[in-house]
Amino acid sequence: MLSTSSKEMNMELARESIDMFLNNRVVEAEELFRHHDENWHVRMAQCYAAVMSAVVTFETAQLEQTLQLLKVTEKAVAPGSGLVSQLKSKLKGTEQLQEAEVVELLERQIVVADCQVCAAVLNFLQQDLGSCVKGSWGLRRAWKTYDRIYGQISAMYRQVQQEVPVDAAEPGEPAGCEPPPLPARPLLPTSSSSPSLSAFLRCGAVSAEAVRALMGSVSLGYGLFQLCVSLLPSKFVKVVQLLGFQSDRSAALAALMFCRTSRDMRAPLASLALLWYHSVVRPLLSLDGRNVAAGVATSELLLRETAGRYGQAALFQFFRGRVLRLQSDLEGAIAAYEVAASQGQQQEVRLLCLHEIGWCRLLQLDWVGAFVAFSELAQQSRWSRAFYHYLAAVCSGASGDVTLSAGLLSAALPPGAGRPDLDAFLQRRTAALRHGGVLDNTSLQQAERHYRRALVLGRDDRSRPHVAPHASYELAVMYCGQPQRRAEGRALLESARDAYKDYDFESRLGVRIQSALKRLEKVTREERAK
């Protein structure tokens, strides 16, 4: 068992390594990871850094390497390893437990659950059926751990809050920042804690400082777990329910907001997770309908809070660019992305920012600027060179350079990186552009007519099965904004959900349909209550 001073030193090393990684000192962080490989706090910090890189790059090789690192870390820390086995032996006997032993046992269980939920998220990102099954099973394993330890720690935390007035909290402890409540009943049948541990936790023998630290530690993974489950496509919701748990997005966001105020190494990661949800997920999945700027206020608050410590960090600059883009300040967004991309040690972030710069240029109708960005990505990205090759061809054609565009479209698309569905989709789109100009400058007034036509033509077009469900969704959203046509809108949403299967981007559209139906139900209830 490590002494208190040694443990504090290890935790400080972990916090320092995360700060190095986020503040563009990647080489130094990796050196620290190598030199302190035996320190499981630092090992978990390395896992978080690897997960962030994998999510940013979205590359198969990076995902697989990170999954292996998570697996090795979980095995090293999980029950069955030497120290944990000794502690479990004590719990079964009559030997007196020390606070440090109990705290370390809980910390290690948190690490195990964090490894499991991070692995589940990475599996879901790969989107193939086998990976999604692995992800679902990983979520179930993580929940069995979280359901137990989160309940234990939150109970201790509430006891501490009752005994220690808020004014007496330690400096830096956020006033009035309560953890989210547990569900009224367990979402999974969990095995009860051992009598010795339960008695130890109930008697208040763990200090208030240790309880607050544990609460901050467990809140990141618990929040990510709940958020991940709440964003699953509709076809996986039934699978999740069969596995025995449900999601609570409000509890997820509350847990992450709580974690961000702690002194744990996970605090900046909670801020990044919240920024990702509010500036990327909400507009991408249309969780707020057409109001793409719904998460801007919260994102700006998070950026102000972290400016002192991470103001020049590449990932935080990237999210600053996302917020400015949502506010339609495209030049400001491009400037923020360029600052983030200039951090030479983080190639993954540079490519991510180049992607955003390309889309900002495209929104400005700066076809040449967009072509330059997408052409560079077509050469350097390992995620999908074919995707950027296709976009570069479209932009060159829109700029008037038909010869270059035709040459790009005639050339074979670059090989994909294990994404056959996307490659097949791009092949069909490329063929359509070669054979007859499908790009059309359409005014908003004509949108309904074109969506209707796309819906009719798409039903019989086996080469483009994605057209009909997407047209149905867009038409439905248009109708749902008109009170007299909401019934038509609901029928189209239900048709898009139930009548079409196995088309491109089905999972993403499924989440959008779920959100649109929930918004429609809310509007209907509010109108009836008037």
C-alpha atoms as one frame of an Amber mdcrd trajectory, in Angstrom:
protein
   0.000   0.000   0.000   1.422   3.391  -0.992   1.907   6.080   1.641  -0.266
   9.182   1.459   2.638  11.309   0.210   3.532   8.768  -2.514  -0.084   8.566
  -3.639  -0.364  12.363  -3.808   2.823  12.472  -5.874   1.447   9.853  -8.276
  -1.837  11.700  -8.676   0.025  14.965  -9.252   2.075  13.265 -11.981  -1.161
  12.122 -13.622  -2.615  15.647 -13.503   0.629  17.057 -14.893   0.657  14.573
 -17.777  -2.917  15.492 -18.756  -2.045  19.204 -18.621   1.020  18.599 -20.803
  -1.013  16.672 -23.354  -3.777  19.276 -23.550  -1.382  22.254 -23.612   0.347
  21.091 -26.798   3.317  19.459 -25.009   2.553  16.023 -26.395   6.162  14.814
 -26.625   6.774  15.662 -22.961   3.547  13.941 -21.952   4.477  10.781 -23.846
   7.914  10.811 -22.208   6.262  11.036 -18.786   3.944   8.144 -19.695   6.951
   5.978 -20.603   8.963   6.800 -17.489   6.057   6.146 -15.081   4.451   3.128
 -16.730   4.177   1.348 -13.364   2.097   4.191 -11.880  -1.526   3.242 -12.564
  -2.724   6.840 -12.120  -0.378   7.895 -14.924  -1.357   4.815 -16.942  -5.004
   5.901 -16.780  -4.009   9.417 -17.857  -2.272   7.811 -20.831  -5.499   5.955
 -21.628  -7.493   9.205 -21.592  -4.941  10.862 -23.888  -5.063   7.880 -26.271
  -8.887   7.918 -26.307  -8.901  11.641 -27.188  -6.462  11.033 -30.045  -8.517
   8.084 -31.318 -11.760  10.077 -31.249 -10.099  12.995 -33.053  -8.449  10.906
 -35.792 -11.250   8.358 -36.178  -8.629   6.071 -37.732  -8.932   2.296 -37.480
  -5.309   1.692 -36.443  -5.477   4.319 -33.684  -8.772   2.901 -32.429  -7.351
  -0.623 -32.244  -4.171   0.495 -30.429  -6.214   2.419 -27.877  -8.578  -0.506
 -27.312  -5.551  -2.715 -26.593  -4.129  -0.151 -24.126  -7.479   0.019 -22.308
  -7.630  -3.772 -22.129  -4.109  -4.031 -20.657  -4.791  -1.252 -18.136  -8.071
  -2.786 -17.005  -6.391  -6.154 -16.497  -3.578  -4.584 -14.450  -5.929  -2.730
 -12.118  -8.941  -5.083 -11.945  -9.739  -7.479  -9.083  -7.425 -10.434  -9.405
  -4.284  -8.309  -9.480  -2.094  -8.638  -6.402  -3.032  -5.647  -4.242  -6.745
  -5.824  -4.998  -6.818  -9.519  -4.103  -5.220  -8.716  -0.748  -7.834  -6.049
  -0.048 -10.663  -8.400  -0.974  -9.241 -10.976   1.428  -9.374  -8.397   4.199
 -12.973  -7.542   3.345 -13.977 -11.182   3.766 -12.238 -11.497   7.098 -12.217
  -9.557  10.333  -9.014  -7.604   9.747  -9.363  -3.845  10.297  -9.527  -1.784
   7.124  -7.628   1.475   6.764  -9.106   4.494   4.980  -6.299   4.516   2.404
  -7.010   0.878   1.526 -10.723   1.470   0.944 -10.091   4.631  -1.051  -7.587
   2.845  -3.269  -9.963  -0.068  -3.822 -12.705   2.342  -4.920 -10.284   4.295
  -7.105  -9.195   1.112  -8.859 -12.823   0.110  -9.452 -13.429   3.544 -10.999
 -10.458   3.004 -13.325 -11.810  -0.400 -14.372 -15.235   1.078 -15.173 -13.644
   4.032 -17.018 -11.619   1.622 -19.175 -14.778  -0.325 -19.974 -16.880   2.693
 -20.933 -14.070   4.236 -23.034 -13.639   0.929 -24.881 -17.407   0.790 -25.488
 -17.416   4.317 -26.947 -14.521   3.472 -29.279 -16.271   0.302 -30.424 -19.433
   2.244 -31.247 -17.374   4.730 -33.295 -16.418   1.918 -35.689 -20.160   1.521
 -36.483 -20.031  -2.021 -37.904 -22.373  -4.567 -36.351 -19.679  -6.602 -34.589
 -18.161  -3.512 -32.955 -21.593  -2.266 -31.867 -22.304  -5.633 -30.210 -18.951
  -5.387 -28.405 -19.811  -1.828 -27.427 -23.193  -2.846 -26.012 -21.640  -5.625
 -23.961 -18.912  -3.256 -22.765 -21.543  -0.756 -21.627 -23.286  -3.462 -19.626
 -20.027  -4.412 -17.901 -19.292  -0.757 -17.148 -22.771  -0.175 -15.778 -22.530
  -3.086 -13.356 -19.455  -1.421 -11.871 -20.777   2.159 -11.947 -24.151   1.172
 -10.474 -22.340  -0.192  -7.432 -19.530   2.287  -6.802 -21.468   5.412  -7.813
 -24.174   4.481  -5.331 -21.621   3.946  -2.556 -19.674   7.128  -3.216 -22.683
   9.411  -3.755 -24.213   8.181  -0.492 -20.991   9.060   1.340 -20.866  12.419
  -0.436 -24.370  13.378   0.636 -23.548  12.397   4.203 -20.450  14.610   4.087
 -22.438  17.518   2.649 -24.934  17.263   5.497 -22.198  17.154   8.115 -19.942
  19.847   6.612 -21.675  23.157   5.755 -21.012  24.516   2.286 -19.224  27.554
   3.771 -16.817  25.187   5.504 -15.876  23.397   2.304 -12.282  23.536   1.236
 -11.062  26.344  -1.032 -11.970  25.579  -4.623 -14.916  23.353  -3.665 -17.857
  24.580  -5.776 -20.730  25.889  -3.710 -24.080  24.305  -4.414 -22.697  21.902
  -7.018 -24.462  18.652  -6.198 -23.900  15.359  -7.988 -26.854  14.038  -9.990
 -29.183  11.701  -8.117 -29.140   7.965  -8.698 -32.213   6.378 -10.257 -34.962
   5.553  -7.792 -34.149   1.865  -8.184 -31.075   0.119  -9.589 -31.167  -0.251
 -13.350 -29.369  -3.558 -13.012 -29.551  -6.169 -10.266 -26.210  -5.582  -8.551
 -24.362  -7.737  -6.115 -24.314  -6.225  -2.658 -21.077  -4.908  -1.236 -19.252
  -7.029   1.256 -20.421  -6.515   4.873 -17.035  -5.183   5.978 -16.886  -2.552
   3.226 -20.524  -1.507   3.645 -20.066  -1.066   7.389 -16.855   0.881   6.822
 -18.546   3.229   4.377 -21.597   3.740   6.591 -19.619   4.613   9.686 -18.157
   7.725   8.079 -14.549   6.629   8.503 -13.545   8.063   5.104 -12.574  11.729
   5.385 -14.625  14.456   3.720 -11.670  15.373   1.509 -11.307  11.789   0.263
 -15.060  11.495  -0.394 -15.097  14.695  -2.455 -12.125  13.459  -4.482 -13.822
  10.113  -5.144 -17.037  11.869  -6.182 -15.133  13.914  -8.749 -13.341  10.816
 -10.033 -16.417   8.660 -10.567 -18.532  11.428 -12.132 -16.609  11.563 -15.435
 -17.112   7.928 -16.420 -20.646   7.809 -15.026 -21.565  10.904 -17.041 -19.932
   9.622 -20.230 -21.727   6.303 -19.801 -25.158   7.901 -19.473 -24.474  10.316
 -22.339 -23.248   7.552 -24.654 -26.331   5.400 -24.052 -28.678   8.374 -24.524
 -27.223   9.018 -27.997 -27.466   5.468 -29.331 -29.418   5.024 -32.599 -32.954
   3.683 -32.318 -32.016   0.208 -33.569 -29.710  -0.237 -30.557 -32.104   1.143
 -27.928 -34.019  -2.146 -27.677 -30.755  -4.056 -27.333 -29.711  -1.753 -24.500
 -33.049  -2.203 -22.754 -32.740  -5.969 -23.066 -29.326  -5.739 -21.414 -31.042
  -4.193 -18.415 -30.355  -0.453 -18.295 -31.683   2.836 -19.559 -30.138   6.271
 -19.987 -30.679   9.653 -18.379 -29.114  12.477 -20.395 -29.851  15.056 -17.698
 -28.005  12.935 -15.119 -25.119  12.552 -17.589 -24.709  16.294 -18.082 -25.056
  16.968 -14.344 -22.326  14.415 -13.557 -19.950  15.949 -16.109 -20.674  19.462
 -14.822 -19.846  18.254 -11.317 -16.610  16.564 -12.393 -15.346  19.671 -14.184
 -15.255  21.561 -10.853 -13.183  18.927  -9.042  -9.406  18.851  -8.597  -9.186
  15.417 -10.204  -7.126  14.892 -13.376 -10.455  14.143 -15.082 -11.797  17.712
 -14.616 -10.505  19.150 -17.935 -11.685  15.992 -19.703 -15.202  16.598 -18.367
 -15.045  20.146 -19.770 -13.985  18.765 -23.159 -16.792  16.196 -23.095 -19.318
  18.946 -22.376 -17.902  21.153 -25.133 -18.125  18.221 -27.544 -21.765  17.599
 -26.611 -22.902  21.234 -26.771 -20.948  22.381 -29.853 -20.771  19.199 -31.967
 -23.364  16.605 -30.958 -26.361  18.893 -30.455 -26.189  20.527 -33.914 -24.921
  17.394 -35.698 -27.780  15.208 -34.472 -30.344  18.053 -34.547 -31.164  17.539
 -30.857 -32.615  21.072 -30.809 -34.183  21.025 -34.258 -33.104  23.911 -36.471
 -31.692  25.857 -33.518 -28.060  24.893 -34.130 -26.819  27.555 -31.681 -28.720
  26.122 -28.692 -25.524  24.984 -26.947 -23.515  28.155 -27.568 -24.134  29.843
 -24.194 -22.994  26.817 -22.183 -19.989  26.327 -24.473 -18.923  29.947 -24.010
 -19.170  29.552 -20.222 -16.965  26.441 -20.333 -14.399  28.184 -22.537 -14.240
  31.194 -20.204 -13.770  28.927 -17.184 -10.857  27.070 -18.770  -9.197  30.037
 -20.519  -6.647  30.632 -17.756  -5.203  27.126 -17.822  -6.019  25.910 -21.331
  -6.556  29.113 -23.318  -3.990  28.187 -25.990  -4.611  24.420 -25.888  -5.309
  23.104 -29.380  -8.465  21.158 -28.496  -9.981  24.101 -26.600  -9.148  26.402
 -29.542 -10.881  23.906 -31.811 -14.064  24.150 -29.731 -13.771  27.941 -29.737
 -13.852  27.673 -33.516 -16.938  25.441 -33.335 -18.756  28.012 -31.188 -17.867
  30.861 -33.561 -19.052  28.787 -36.518 -22.393  28.157 -34.808 -22.656  31.931
 -34.307 -22.100  32.347 -38.083 -18.782  34.117 -37.488 -16.977  32.083 -40.131
 -13.871  34.285 -40.325 -13.495  34.160 -36.537 -13.950  30.385 -36.619 -11.278
  29.987 -39.300  -8.868  32.121 -37.241  -9.444  29.918 -34.166  -8.970  26.737
 -36.209  -5.735  28.097 -37.655  -4.408  28.808 -34.137  -5.256  25.239 -33.106
  -3.783  23.767 -36.306  -0.509  25.664 -35.811   0.337  23.516 -32.773   2.905
  21.335 -34.508   2.932  18.451 -32.009  -0.701  17.469 -32.577  -1.088  16.338
 -36.190  -4.478  14.803 -35.390  -5.879  18.155 -34.256  -4.362  19.907 -37.280
  -6.214  17.594 -39.675  -9.437  17.992 -37.695  -9.121  21.782 -37.916  -8.315
  21.581 -41.624 -11.584  19.660 -42.067 -13.495  22.454 -40.326 -11.668  25.160
 -42.310 -12.665  23.415 -45.523 -16.340  23.422 -44.546 -16.194  27.066 -43.400
 -14.699  28.049 -46.764 -17.412  26.054 -48.499 -20.121  27.858 -46.505 -18.552
  31.162 -47.619 -18.783  29.856 -51.218 -15.006  30.203 -51.340 -14.643  27.179
 -53.608 -10.916  27.622 -54.147 -10.163  27.887 -50.407 -12.307  24.832 -49.711
 -10.591  22.942 -52.556  -7.150  23.681 -51.066  -8.193  22.373 -47.626  -9.898
  19.226 -48.911  -7.054  18.466 -51.346  -4.535  18.534 -48.489  -6.770  16.250
 -46.445  -7.074  13.887 -49.411  -3.286  13.521 -49.286  -2.779  13.310 -45.507
  -5.897  11.901 -43.857  -5.874   8.220 -43.031  -9.564   8.265 -42.069 -11.050
   8.496 -45.593  -8.934   9.943 -48.369 -11.767   9.086 -50.774 -14.172  11.400
 -48.947 -11.881  14.418 -49.268 -10.966  13.505 -52.851 -14.694  13.613 -53.660
 -15.182  16.985 -51.900 -12.167  18.455 -53.696 -13.700  17.388 -57.026 -17.044
  18.998 -56.160 -15.363  22.266 -55.081 -13.194  22.472 -58.215 -16.288  21.984
 -60.378 -18.223  24.639 -58.446 -15.315  27.088 -58.920 -15.644  26.690 -62.702
 -12.647  24.454 -63.292 -14.656  21.731 -64.995 -11.569  20.113 -66.501  -9.904
  19.573 -63.123 -13.172  18.387 -61.599 -13.748  15.894 -64.424 -10.194  14.629
 -64.038 -10.625  14.095 -60.298 -13.959  12.344 -60.796 -12.565  10.129 -63.538
  -9.609   9.012 -61.426 -10.040   6.040 -59.140 -10.964   7.051 -55.604  -8.145
   6.521 -53.071  -8.519   3.296 -51.090 -10.492   3.559 -47.879  -9.382   2.672
 -44.357 -11.699  -0.190 -43.517 -14.876   1.793 -44.280 -16.479  -0.093 -47.186
 -19.943   1.456 -46.657 -18.614   5.002 -47.017 -16.451   4.024 -49.984 -19.435
   2.425 -51.733 -21.529   5.541 -51.111 -18.800   7.779 -52.563 -18.463   5.564
 -55.623 -22.192   5.979 -56.334 -22.082   9.748 -55.802 -19.034  10.071 -58.058
 -20.780   8.087 -60.800 -23.874  10.295 -60.484 -21.795  13.470 -60.894 -19.998
  12.050 -63.925 -23.242  11.108 -65.649 -25.384  14.105 -65.353 -24.894  17.008
 -63.004 -26.942  16.333 -59.929 -25.850  19.581 -58.280 -28.611  22.147 -58.444
 -28.983  25.693 -57.045 -32.377  25.395 -55.395 -34.176  28.198 -53.584 -35.833
  27.525 -50.242 -39.217  28.236 -51.791 -38.785  25.209 -54.048 -37.498  22.941
 -51.297 -40.797  21.181 -50.628 -41.285  20.333 -54.294 -37.780  18.912 -54.577
 -38.066  16.899 -51.366 -41.356  15.468 -52.644 -39.764  14.547 -55.944 -36.752
  13.006 -54.184 -39.084  10.985 -51.968 -40.974   9.571 -54.954 -37.891   8.842
 -57.057 -35.917   7.517 -54.122 -38.438   4.811 -53.253 -37.582   2.935 -56.440
 -33.889   3.816 -56.636 -31.998   0.805 -55.302 -28.651   2.389 -56.123 -29.342
   5.255 -53.675 -31.508   3.860 -50.857 -30.552   6.746 -48.544 -32.423   9.353
 -50.616 -36.023   8.501 -49.657 -35.601   8.329 -45.841 -33.520  11.532 -45.771
 -36.012  13.358 -47.992 -38.845  12.106 -45.781 -37.071  13.434 -42.691 -36.354
  16.878 -44.189 -39.932  17.218 -45.414 -41.224  16.129 -41.992 -39.156  18.735
 -40.158 -40.470  21.402 -42.524 -44.072  20.340 -41.813 -43.567  20.060 -38.053
 -42.773  23.780 -38.005 -46.253  24.511 -39.356 -49.043  23.848 -36.781 -51.597
  22.903 -39.440 -49.289  20.278 -40.974 -47.786  18.624 -37.884 -49.809  15.463
 -38.376 -48.257  15.074 -41.845 -44.859  15.728 -40.308 -45.329  13.030 -37.663
 -46.459  10.516 -40.297 -43.368  11.238 -42.411 -41.058  10.873 -39.404 -42.599
   7.537 -38.486 -42.352   6.419 -42.109 -38.653   7.403 -42.258 -38.082   5.450
 -39.045 -40.039   2.290 -39.886 -40.202   1.931 -43.669 -36.517   2.060 -44.625
 -33.618  -0.159 -43.572 -29.965  -0.748 -44.423 -29.201   2.596 -46.113 -26.216
   4.945 -45.853 -25.975   6.944 -42.596 -28.964   5.107 -41.104 -27.713   5.381
 -37.511 -27.220   9.153 -37.648 -30.604   9.758 -39.252 -32.217   7.449 -36.681
 -30.996   9.666 -33.822 -32.293  12.762 -35.625 -35.709  11.163 -36.108 -35.894
  10.236 -32.412 -35.073  13.828 -31.414 -37.635  15.278 -33.838 -40.403  13.012
 -32.500 -39.551  13.964 -28.903 -39.688  17.673 -29.776 -43.027  17.177 -31.515
 -44.465  15.394 -28.473 -43.261  18.202 -26.205 -44.859  20.888 -28.396 -48.120
  18.926 -28.519 -48.226  18.572 -24.695 -47.544  22.280 -24.220 -50.320  23.258
 -26.617 -52.808  20.971 -24.896 -51.881  22.454 -21.511 -52.757  25.970 -22.647
